[in-house]
Amino acid sequence: MNTSVAPSRNPLALLVVFHLLVIAASNYLVQIPVSFGSVTTTWGAFTFPLIFLATDLTVRLYGAAVARKIIFFAMLPALVVSYVFSVIFYQGEFQGLAPLLTFNSFVGRIALASLLAYLIGQLLDVKVFGLVRQHFTQRWWVAPAVSTVIGGLVDTLVFFGVAFYQSSDAFMAANWPEIATVDYAVKLLVSLLIFVPAYGVAMRTLAAWFMKNQALNA
């Protein structure tokens, strides 16, 4: 797979907005449970891995420096987005704008957990992706798979640990390790079966498009 071509402009603003949209959607969907037999998780487990896909594509096309810049530009807006969406859609139900007038410490802790998980998980994803890619240049799928496995694990542990360890919510305080395990397993399954193959398709499509544009402009 030819991955050495890239457009002259980097998609910094577009990808920052994409990250924020995925974070906003995930903060709403994480409050909506979904069951598969005896396994219960949330719809958020299916949307958040999109950020790892976008980050890995960014590293391959534009380099780690651009990917880290996107993460840092997005992190503070992500904190605001996480808090606002968690308050407005508390427990998956629209609460209106009135709750925003009073600070919700429980939701604030979840928003902080979301920020830390995003920041640590994405920076680790960038680092691991770059290191693995150096050693597996002929196998395009190894770097996104390994970085997603490791980044997703750290992201999940940081989020659930910060948000719910000794939480005021007795159920989450007692059960967050089991819930986090299921959440990570679902994210891993979705990532490896759907998003890593999608990464390959996107990479081939983008590489072909960039090469075609270069040929036309030559």
KADATA-V407552 format. One record per run of one state. SS is the DSSP state (hx for helix, st for strand, lp for the rest). FROM is the first residue (numbers start at 1). TO is the last residue. If there is no record, write none. Layout:
SS|FROM|TO / SS|FROM|TO
This chain:
lp|1|11 / hx|12|29 / lp|30|32 / st|33|36 / lp|37|38 / st|39|42 / lp|43|43 / hx|44|47 / lp|48|48 / hx|49|62 / lp|63|63 / hx|64|88 / lp|89|89 / hx|90|92 / lp|93|97 / hx|98|101 / lp|102|104 / hx|105|135 / lp|136|139 / hx|140|164 / lp|165|169 / hx|170|217 / lp|218|218
